Amino acid sequence: MEMTLHAWIAIGTLAFATTMLMTRWLPIPITALSIPVILSSTGVLADPKDALRGFGNNAVIAIGAIFVVGAALRESGVATLIARGLQRVGGKSELGISFLLMSATAIMAAFMNNTAVVAILLPVGVVLARRSNLAPSRLLMPLSFAAVLGGTISLIGTAPNFIVADYYNEGGFEGQIGIFDYAFVGIPITIVGVLFMAFVGRRLLPTITTADRLAAAQLPEHVATSYEVSDKLFTLRVAEASALVGVTIAASGARNTYGLEIVMIRRASALGTKWLQPEPDVRLEADDVLYVAGDDTAVWNICEEEELQFGLADPKAVDELLGHGATLAELTLTPHSPAIGRTLKSMDFRKRFGVNVLALFRRQAVLHDNLADEPLQLGDALLVTGTPRKVRALGKDPDFALLTDQSQVEDVTRAPLAFLLLLVALVPPIAWGFPLPLSAMGAAILMVMTRCISRSGLRRCMDWNVLCLLVGTMPLGLALEEQGIAGGVAGLLAGVATEPIVIFAMLFGLAAVFSNLASNAAAAVIMAPVAARVAEAVPGMEPKAALLAMAYGCSCNFIVPFAQCNLIVMAPGGYQARDFIRTGLALSVVMAVTTIIMLSFL
């Protein structure tokens, strides 16, 4: 192949981008967006439209919309409800817990961004490790790897899958790559990978007894434990003869007379159990179950005087409350807050902010009794409960500062709606061939309109590194193709062997190496033309099979610790780089063998 000046510039640009992405000497968006500038200004891409093609690409639009949908699934609590269920059924066996955690992670990663899935389930893995007397290092790396494996199942599981599908679908090839066309190979990859990690790979994992990071995360469950909420939480059933039947919360006297805070109301109805927030105008009905927090003596007094049936909240009570629209958060007073020296009653705190104060932390002591009449002091920390929206609003008040990050609080009451909107994104492309970018955008818009995702969550959900990489590297992939470099590499591969199984192995290996050195999105963009040209050069090879081999290779990034999923679990698990190399290399071989065997049946 005769190399022109423009071909050398394209190769130099590739080398520059790879070096910058590996070393992070420049921010990823700067590196990515400099690529089309270089290619256009040097004449490698003569038409400026080619240099800017990434900005209007279907893959960029669809992946951006999928980021919104995935964030809405997290913020609306779909993923967290699954995670809490996983916590409840986890046993004590390391094998059982590891297998269960990896299985749930892989299933979720098939429909959500795998990085988001790891972030959601990381605290679950830590808690499971603590409850089972296991080191977090025994569970967190398998969690990360399972998310990567699960991403191979569907078109929306990971960015390389969509990039490859878009290249194939827009490239004039026969047929289309649909949402679940990856599943034929992706499901076996995931099953074999999870089984390998459960029975073999975990033997390669270190046992590191470092302090976990759950406390730093300030999760609602951890906050509840820190303030001993479960010890001061009771259930009261309203008897039919009670004087409180038909009385509003405000008039019940629970707070003003007895010093109790009603946290939630559970009510049976013909359509099932309803969970009600304790708004002042809510009227109590017979058989309502009130979740109240306060002094046990005051609880006994209200039971005797108002004919309520006393009950102790079981250990799962906090999970029940968090699973039905309530959240817990810590806040403190700002240095010049006018609330210093005042009581909650004098401020009419409940009416003003719509949240309840369950406990007060002062000088290493937790106070639960008579909080309404306790003058607040600088340095006090209050534990409050309410809906995520009201807690977020409280955080904007200049007199108080939230100690927990309420941007990550889920409103689980919207979980069913968020799940239905996920189907809006998936069903039309599967059933009627509707373009996925449009259905994903439609679902994302509905997620925002129905408040399944907050405005602050919307601003944070975009992974601009990934989107900029797509925009910047797409012109590079075109340049490598136009300058004959992709065809030259394809010719070299085809000259080594013509057996499909060997070609699959080489494409998988090249993509995996580039993915680990740079990024999986960039690897998919640059390797797609190479895979297509290899299929043209090898008689009888289907372009779809060659592109799929390359796509799965792009997802094989288990070895380096700075891959996104691995980076999230590295510090909480206490891992060293050699831990990822040892375990990740073994899993990479397993994934490669499984992929090649399955592709031979296509």
N, C-alpha and C positions, 0 to 999 in steps of 0.2 A: 504494500500500500504506500503510495507516494504521499508524503506529508507536506502540506502547504503551510504558509505562515499562519493562516487563520486556524488551521488544525492544531498547530503548536500552541497558539494563544488559548484555544479551548482547553487543551490539556493542562496548560499552566494555570488557567482559571480553576480547573478542577482540583489541581494540587494545592493551590492557594486556599480554596474553600475548605478542603479536607483538613489542612493544617490548622486553620483558624478554628474549625469546629472541634478538633481534637484538643487543642491547647486552651481554647477560650480566651485567647489574647485580645480578641475583639468581641463585643456582644454579638450573640447569634443573629439578631435582626440586622445589624450593620453588615455582618459578613454576607448574609443571604441577599440583602437588597443591593449590595455592591456588584453582585454577579451580572444582572441584566445591564447595569451601567457599563461595566467593562466590555461585555460582549457587543453592545451596541456602538459604543464609542470607538472600538477597534475595528468595526466592520465585519466581525465574525457573523453577526446577524444583521443583514443589510436592511431589513424592514423593521423599523422601531416597534411595529405592532407585535412582532415575534418576541421582542425583548420584554414586552409588557403583557404577554399572553396569560401569565399566571394570575393577574388581577381579576380576570373575568372567567377563570376556569371553573368548571362544574365541581371539581374535587374540592377546591378552596371554599366555595360557597356551601357545599354539603357538609364539610367537616366543621366549618364555623357554626352551622345550624345544629349539628350534632353535639357540639360543645354546650350549647344552650340547653338542649334537651337533656343531656347527661347531668348538667348542673341542677336543672329543675327536678330531676328524679332524686338527686341527693337532698336538695333543700326542702322538697316536699315530704321527705322521710321514707320514700319507697325502699331505698337501699338500707337505711338505718333500721327500719322495722325488720327487714330480713336479718340484719346483723344481730339485733337483739334476740330474735328467735333462735339464731345460731348459738348465742351465748347460753340460752336456757337449756338447750338440748345437749350441749357439749358434756362429754363424760370426763373421766380422769385419765384415760389411756392416751399416751402421746400419739400412738398410731391412729386411734379413732379420732382424736381432736384434729390432728394434722390432715387427715383425709377429709373430714367434714368441712374444715375451714377452706381447704384448697378447692373442694367441689363447689361450695357456694361462691367462692371468689371467681372461679372459671365461668360459672353460669352468668353471674352479673357482668363480667367483662365482655361477654359476647354481645351485650346490648348497651354498654356504657364505655366511656373512655377508660382504658385499663389503669391509667395513673390515678384517676378519681376513685376507682374501686379500691386501690391499695390505700389511698388516704382515708377512705371511709372505714375500711376493715382493720386498719392498723391498731386502733385502740381495742378492738374486739380481740385481736390476736394477743395483745399484751394482757388483757384481763383473763382470757382463757389460760394463758401461761401461768399467771399468778394463782388462779383458783386451783390449778392442777399441779402446782409446785414444779413447774417446768421453767427452764430459762427461756426468755423471749427469743433467743437466737435459734431455738428449735422449731419455731413456728413462723417467724416473719419472713425469712428467705423463701420457704415454700409458698407463702402467701403471695409474694412478689412474682415468683415464677409462674404460679397458677394464673395470675392476671394476664401475663404475657401469653400463656398457652390458650386461655379462653378467648383472647382477642383474635385468634386465627379462625374462629368458627363462623363469623358473619362479616358481611361487607362493612358494617359500622363498628366492628370491634376494635380496629386499629387503623391508623392513617394509611399505611402501605396498602392495605386491602382495597381501599377506595381509590387510591392513586392508580393502582394496576388495573382495576376494573374500568376506570374512566379512560385510561389509555387504550384498553382493548375495545371498549364500546364505541369510542370516537374514532378508532383507527381503521374502520372499514373491514374489520375481520368478520368472519361468519359467526352469527349468533351474538349473544350478550352474556356478560357475567352478572348474575343477579345477587340478591342479598344473601342467600344461603348456598350459593354455588361453592363457597369455600368450605362448607360444613362436611362434605364428603371426605376431605382430608383433615380438616380442622378438628372434627370430633375425635377421630382416632388419635391424632396428635395429642389432644388434651387428655384423653383417657389414659393413654400410655404414659404421658408425661406425669400425670398426677399419681398413677400407680408406681412409677419409678421413684418419684420423690418420697412417697409414703413408705415404700419397702426397702429402697436402696439408697436413694439420695440423702435421706435424713441421717444415714450413718456417716455421711461425709460432713455433716454440719457440726460446727463447734458448739460447746456448751459454755456459754458466757453468762455469768451471774452478775451482770451490771445492773445498776438501778434503772428501772424503766422510766419512760417519759410520759406516763399517763397523767401524772400530776401537773406537768407543764402544759398539757393540752387543755386542762380545765374543762373537761367534759361534764355535762350535767350529772351523770352518774357518780363521777368522782366528787363533785361539789356536794352532792347529797350525802355521801359517806363522810366527808370532812366535817360537815355540820351536824352529823348524827340525826339526820332528818327522820329516818325510819323509827328511831326510838321515841319520837314525839309525834308520830302520825297515827291517827285512830280512824275507825269507821263507825258512823252512827246511822242507824236505820230509823227512818221516821215512821212511827207506829200510826195506825189509822186513828187512834184516839188522841194523838198528839195535838197540842194547841198550835203547833207550827204548820199544820196542814193548811195550805192556802195563803200562808204568810210569805212575804217577800224576804229575800236575804237581808236587805237593809233593815227590815223591821223585826227580824228574828232575835236580835240581841246577842247573837253568837260572838260578835266582835266587841261591841260596846259594853255588854253586860258581863260576859264570861271571859273575854280576852282571847277568844279562839279565832283562828283563821280558817275559813272554808276554802279548801284548795280546789276541789272538784266535786261534781255531783254526778252520780251514776243512776240512771233512771231506766226502768224496764218499759218497753213499749211493744205494740203489735208488730213493729218492723225490726225488733231486736233491741239490744242495749244502746241507750243514748248517753253520751258523755257531755255534760253541760259545764260551761265556765260559770263561776259564781258571780254573775253580774248582779248588781243591787236590786234590779227589778224582777229577777227570776223568782217565781212563786214555787214553794215547796209542795210536793205531793206525797201522799201516803206511799210507803215502801221505797222512797228515795233513799239512796245510800250516800251519806256525806263523808267525804275525806277531809278531816280537820286536823290541824296542827296546833299544839299548845300544851299547857300544863295538864297532867292527868287528873289532878283534883278538880280543875275547872270542867274537864270532860265529864267526870262523874256527876258534878252538880247540874250540868245542863241535861244530862240523861234523866236524872231524878225529877227535875222540875218541869221538863218539857216532854216527858214520856218518850224518850229515844232509847233505842236498843244499842248498848255499848258493844264495840268489837275492836280487837287489835288488828292493825294493818299487818298483813303477812309480808314476808321479805320481798315479794314481787310488787308491792304496792307502788314503789317509786317507778318501776318500769312501766306499770299500767298507766300512771299519770303522764309520764313522758311519751307514752305511746298513743295518747288520746288528746293531744293538743296543748299540753302544758310544757313549760320548760323551766329550768332552774338557772339562776345566774347570781353572781356576786357583784356587789357595787360598793363603792366607798364615797365619802364626801370629799369634794374638792376643797382646797385650802381655805378659800374665802366664802364657802357656801353659807348662805343665811340659815340653813338647816342645822348648823352647829348650835347645840344648846337647846334646840326645840325637840318636842316629842312627835312621834308619828301621828298621834291623835290630834295634836294642835295643828299639824300641817294638813290634816285630812288626806293622808298619804294614799290610802286605798282608792278614794274617790278621784283624787287628782290624777293618778297614774294607772289605775286599773290593775294593780298587781298586789299580791299579799307578801308580807314579810314573815318568814318562817323562823329565822334565827338571826342572832347578832354575835359577831366574833369580836371580842375586845380583850386585848392583853393576854393572848393565848387561852382565853376561856370562851366557851360557847354558851350564850344565854338564849333560853327559850321562853321564859315566863314573863308576863306583864310587859311585853315589848312596846305596846302602844303608849305606855306612860314613861318609858325610859328616855331621858334626855340624851340626844346623840352627841358623840364626841369625835373630834378629828382623829382619824385612824381607825374608826369603827368600820367593819365590813358587814354588810347586810346580805342575807340570803333571801332572794325574792323569787316568787313563782307567778307565772302568768302566761299569756300567749306570746309566741315569739315576736309578733308585731308590737305588742305593748312594751315588751322588754327592750326591743330595739329603740322604740320611741323614748323610753326612760333614759337610755344611754345617750340621747342627744341633748338632754337637759343639762345646762351648764353647772347646776348645783351638785351633780353626781357624776361619777366616772365608773364605767363597767370594768370589772376585773376579768371578765370572761369575754371571749370574742363572739359576740352575738351574730356576726356575719355568717357563722357556720351553724346557726340553730335551725333545726328543721321544724316546719309546721306540718305535722303528720296528718292533720285533718284533710289535707289536700292530696294525700297519697293516692286514693282511688282515682281522682281526676287526672293526676299526673300519669298514672298507668294507662288510662284510656287515651290520653294524648300521645303516649308512646306508640300505641297501636295506630294512631293517625299517621305517624311517620312511617310505620312498617307495612301496614296492610295494603294501601293503594299500590305501592311498587310490586308487591308479591302477587296480589290478586288481579290487577288490571294493567300492570306495566307502566304505571304512572312514574314520571321521573323522580328519583329519590331526592335530589336537591330541592325540588319544589315541595314535596311532601314533608321533608325535614324542616324546611323554612316555615311551612304552614304550622307544623306542630310547635316549633319554637315560638312563633308569634302568639299562638294560643296559650302557650305556657306563660308568656309574659302578661297577656291580657287577663288571664284567670289568676294571676299572682301565685302560680306555682313556683315562680322564681322572683326574688325581690330585685329592685333596681340595683342595689349594691352587689347582689349576687350576679346579676347580668353583666355588670362592669368587670367583675373578676373572673368570669367563667372562661373567657377566651384564652387559649394558650397561644400567645402571639409569637412565641418562638417557632412553633410548628407551622402556623399560617405564613409567617415570613419565609420560613424554609421552603414551603411549597411555592410561594410566589417567586422566590429568587432562583430556585434550582430548576424549575420547569424550562426556562429559556436555556439553561445549561444542557439539559437533556436533549432539547431540540438541536442545539449547536453541535453536540457530539454526534448526533444522527446525521445532520446535514454535511458535516465535514468528513464523513466517512469513518469516524473513529469507532462508532458502535458496530458498523459492519466489519471493520478490521478486527476488532476483538472477537466478534462472532465467528469470523473466518478462522481465527486462531483456535477457538474452542472446538469448532467443527472439524478442524484438521487433526486434533488430538484423538477424537473418537466420534463415531457416528451412532453408537448404541444409545438409545434414549435414556436408559438408567444412568449412564455415565454423564450424559449432558445434564440431566436433572441434578446430579450430584455437584457438578461444576457450577451451575447457575446458583444453586442453593448456597454453596460454599462462598462464592464471590459476594453474593448479596449479604450473607451473614458477616463476612469480614468487614465490608464497607459499613454495614449497619452498626457494628460494634465500634468502629473507628470514628464515625461521624454521627449519623442519626438514621433511624429507620425510614423517615419520610424522604430524606435526601437520597438514600440508597434506592428507594423504590423509583423515584423520578429518573435517576441516572441509569439504573440497570434495566428499566422497562424496554428501551429501544434495543439494548444488547440482546435481551431474551427473545424479542420478536425477530431480530435478524438471525439469531441462531436457529430458530424454528424454520426460517426460510432456507438456510444452508443445509439443514439435515433432512434428507428425504423421508417423508412420511411422518414427520413430527408436527403435532398440532400446536399452533401459537398459544392457544389457551393453556395447554399443559406446561409449556415452557415459562409462560408468565406466572402461572401459579407457583411453580417451583421457586422462582425468584422471589415472589411475594412472601412465601413461608420463610425463606432465608432471611428476608428483611426483619421478620419478627423474632428471629433467633438471636436475641441480644441479652443473654444471661451472664456473660462473662465479665463485663466491665462494671465497676461499681457506680459509675456516673450515668448509666442509663437511668431514665426517669424513675421507673418503678423500683429499681435497686437502690437508688439514692434516698428514697423515702424511708426505707427500712434499715439503712446502713447504721445510722447512729442509735436508734432504739434497740436494734439487735446487737450492737457492739461489734459489728463485723469488721474484718480487715479485707483489703483487696484480694488477698490470697484465698479467702473463703469463697468469694464469688468465682474466682478462676477455677478452683478445684471442683466445686459442685456444679457451677454453670457449664464448664467444659464437658462434664459427663452428661448433663441433660441435653446439651447441644448435639452430642453424638446420637443420643436416643431420638431426638426430634428429627435429625437429618435422616436417619435410617427409616423411621416411620413414614416420613414424607415421601421419600423416594419409592418405597414399597407401594404406598397407596397411589402415587401418581402413575405407577406402571399399569394400574388397572383402568385408568381413564381412557 
